[in-house]
């Protein structure tokens, strides 16, 4: 396998892991204001992701670093294209991280409620922006022969990209609800979460189906039958997961929503290959793994470093999830765990 192809695959794997893991983090943050008004309930909800949320974001940082090192032209064009959107996302993520740390530092309902709103905003906005950005990548952007984005901010928004943003939002919300049903021990909260999962899941299916109708005829997917099959498979998996939730099988629901997110992400990368950004002005001006790659020497050094470090990161994160696998209950709050 050529090193450019290897790094394309690795970046796809990193973004897939990120959307799966950070997806339920976003979902938890989005659901926080709707689960309960009681502070103890909200503290339990936040404790489910407290030990892992920052580790989940490492997947995004690693993917961005890999993109910068392996395909620097893509990194430069992408960041200039999505400059304002990425600034808004960064602001939201910083606010969210600060909210996690400061929420319990002062004994005031007003203080905690404001930080809860910050957690909601810091989860809601990135979920939508990721959907818009991913849709724009395969839909095509006005990129000229010099790999320079020639459009404005409004060129990033279309019916297609907005549907993509809403699809990501509702899928992540449902994913977060499924996750919480497996991590909380209080029966009342789980019953409430199942109701929220049914509502968000129904909206996710509706928007995802609309997104499919707009996406499948797009040139990137029409060129690749495997990408179409995976995207349709993702829809089927999500519907099966929703049916599992209706039957009360929360573990099956979470597993199926995880597979649906994975299939959706992989389908996008397969539709893009060998491109990383599609030019709507001229297909030959698209950024590919060939014209946007680093030198072979750089890629070889990166490959050796990745072979040494990636397994360590995976083992450490797996160990973290194993240590904090226990359901969170009111007793944990009383004991300060």
N, C-alpha and C positions, 0 to 999 in steps of 0.2 A: 504493500500500500504506500502511495506517495505521501510525503510528510504533509503536504497541503491538504490532502483528503483526510488524513489522520486528525489534523487540527480542526478541520471543519466538523468532523464527527465528535471530537472532544467538546467543542463549543456547543454543539447540539445537545450533548449529554448534560453539560453544566446548566444550560438553560432549562432543560427538562426537569432536572433535580430542583432547580430554583423555583420553577412554577408549581411543582408539587408541594414542596416544603413551605415556601413563603406564601403559597396560595392559601393554605389553611390559616397561616398567621394573619394575612389580610382579612380572611373571612371572620376570624375571631374578633378582630378590631372593629370590623363593620357591624357585627352583631351585638357588640358590647352594650350600646344604649338601649337595645330592644329586649334583652334577656331578662333583666330585672332592675328594679330601682334600689334594691337593698345593696349596701356597700359590701357586705360579706359575700353575697353572690357574685358581685363583679370582681372582688378580689380572688375568688376561686377560679373564675373564668380566666383572669390574667395569669394566675399561677400555672395554668396548663401550658402556656407558651413561654413563661418567664425564663426557664433555663435554656430554651432553644432558639428563640426568635432571632437573636443576634448571630448565632451560628448558621441559621438558615440564610441570612443575608450574605454570608461569606460566599455562597454559590454565585450570587450576582457579581460580587467583587472579583471573584476568580474568573468568571466568564468574561467580564470587562477587561481584566488584565490579559487573559489569553487572546482576546480579540485585538488588543493593542499591540501585543508582541508578535502574533502570527500574521495578522492582516492589518497593518497600520493605516493603510489608505482607507479601509472600511471604517476604522475607528475615527479617523479624522472627518470623513464625510458624514458619518452617522451623528457625531456629536455636533457638527455645525448644522445639520439638518434638524435635529430634535433639540436644539439648544435651549429654547424657552421651555419646552415640555420637560426636558431633563432637569432644568433648574427648579421647576415646580415640584417634580418628583423628589429631588434631593431635599428641598425645603420640607416637604411633607414627611419624608423619612427621618430627617433630623428631629423635627417636632415630635414625631411618634416615639423615637428613642428617648428623648428628654422626658416625655410624658410617662413612659414606663418607669423611669428612675425617680421622678419627682412626685408622682401621684400620692404616695404614702408618706411623704416627708412632713406633712403639716396636717394637724387634726382639724379639718374644716370640710364640711359637705360641699360648700361652694368651690373650694380649692380642688377637691377630687372630681367634681362634676366637670369643671373646665378642662382638666387633664383628660378625662374620659372623652370629651368632645375632640380633643387634640388627637387621641388615639384613633377615634373614628375617622377623622379627616385624613390622618396620616396613613390609613389603610385604604380608605375609599378612593382617594385621588390616584395613588400609584396603580391600583387595580385597573382603573379605567385607562390610564395613560399607557400601560403595558399593552392592553388590547389594541389601542389605536396604533401604537408603534409597530407591533408585530404585523398587523393588517397592512400598514403602509409599506412594509418591506417587500411583501410579495405582490401587492397591488401595483406598485410602481411609483416612483417619485421623479420630479423633473431634475435629473442629474445630467450635466453636459459631458462632453468628451474629455474634460480635464478633471473629472470626478468631483465636480463642484455642484452643490445644490443651488438651483437658480430660482426656487420658489419662495414663498413666504409661509408664515405660520398657518394661515387659513388653508393653504394647499395641503396641509396634513389632515384636514378634516373633510370627510365625505360621508355619505350615507353608509358606505361600506365600512369605513374605519370607525365610525361611531357605533355601528352594530357590533364591531369587534370589541370595542371598549366595554359596551354593555354586556356582551357575552362573557368576557373575562370577569367583570364585576359580579354577575349573578352566579357563575360557576364557582368562583372563589368563595362567595358567601355560603353557598351550599356545601362546599368542601369543608369550610370552617365549622359549619353546624354539625356535619357528620363527625368531624374530629372531636368536637366537644362532647358528643354523646358517648364517646369511648373514653374520655379522660375525666369526666365528672362523676361523682358518686351519689349526688343528691337526686332522688327520684323526681322531685318537683321541677328541678332545672332541666333534667333530661326530657321530661314531658313537654316543657316549654320549647326546648331546642328541636324536638321532633316536629312540632308545629311550625317553627320558623324554617326548618329544613324543607318541609313540604311546600311552604309558600315560595321560598327562594328557588327551590328546585323546579317548580312549575314555571316560574318566570325565566329561569335559565334554559329550560327546554324550548320555550317559545322563542326566545331571542336567538338561541343557538340554531334552531331550524331556519329562521330568517337569515341568519349569518351564512348558513350552508347554501341557501338558494342564491345568494349574491356571490359567494366565494367560488363555488364549483365551476361556474362558467368563465372565471378569470383565466387569462392565458397561462399563468404559472401552474395552475392545477390541471388545465386541459392537456398540457404537455406530458403529464405524468399520472398514469393510472394507479400506481401504488399510493401516491399522495391522496388521491380521491378515495381510495379504499380505506386508508387509515383515518381520514376525516369522517367518513361515513361510519366506520367502526367506532370512533370516539363518540358519535351521537348515539349509537346503539348501546354502548357501554354506559353512557350517562343515564339513558332512559331505564336500563336495567338496574342501575344503582338507585334511581328514584323509586322504582317499584319495590326494591329491597327495603328502602326506608319506609314505604307505606306499609310493608308487612312487619315492620319492627326489627329488621335485621340490620342494625347500625354498622356492624363490622363489615358486612358485605357491601353496604352502601359506600362506606369510606374507601374500601379497596377498589370498587368499580369506578368511583369518581377519580381516584388516583390514576387508574389505567386510562380513563378518558382524557385527562389532562396530558398524560404522557403521549398518547396517540395523536392528540391535536398538535402538540409541539413538534413531534417527529414529522408529522405530515407537512408542516410548514417548511421545515428544513429540507425535506425531500423535494418539495415543490420548488424551492429556491435553487437547489444544487444544479450546477457548480457555482451559482451566483450567491452573493450575500446581500446585495442591494440591487433592485431592479430599476433600470432607468425607463421612465415612461416616454422620454423624448426619442430614444433610439435603443433598441435591445442590445446593440453592440457596445453601447456605453455603460452597460451594467458593470458593477464591481463583482469580480469573480475570485475564486481561490487562486487563479493564475496571475491576473494583473494587479491584484491588491496584496499579494503575499510578501512576507519578509524573505530574506535570502535563505538558501538551503542551509547555510552554516548556522544562522540564528535558529531556524526551526529544529535543527538537530540538537543543539544545546538545550532548547526548551523541552524537547521530547525526553531527554535524559533526566532533566530536573523534575518533570511531571511524573515520570515512572517512579521516582524516589519519594516524592512528596504527596501525591494524590492518595495513594493507599493509606498513608498515615492520617490524613484528614478524614477519609471515609471511616477508618477504624475508630478514631476519636469521636466523630459525630454519632456513629452507631452505638458506641459505649454510653454516650450522653443520653440518648433516647432509652437505652436499656435501664440505666440508673433511675431515670425519672418516669418509668412506665406506670407507676401506681396511680390509680384514680385519685383526684383531689377532692377532699371532703372538708366539712366545717372543722373537724378535729385538727386538720393540718394547720388551719388558721390559728386555732387556740394554742397549739404547741409551737407555733412560730416556724413551721417547716416550709 
